[in-house]
Amino acid sequence: MRKRQVVLRREETARSTVIRSVRYGECQRNHAARFGGYVVDGCREFMASGDEGTSAALTCAACGCHRNFHRKEIETEVVPEFSSPHNSSNIA
């Protein structure tokens, strides 16, 4: 009779911090949509007209469009936080 060997794997889940930053790129508003054409203004990056928390913060200072017309770029960075499996105070 063969013996079965059972291997149990212990996986410790590492805690990690997810850092997300949002940047708004070029304006994609079609200014000629009502005429059946396609024209963009060339605004390369969103710049808020006012301070954060005000309605002016959602309007671009360069082109005057709402922030939603600008391409949204989300950058995500995962920073792992590892804890030592061994207690370093037991070193002789």
Helices and strands as residue ranges (DSSP letters): E 15-27, G 33-35, G 55-58, G 67-69, E 70-81, G 88-90
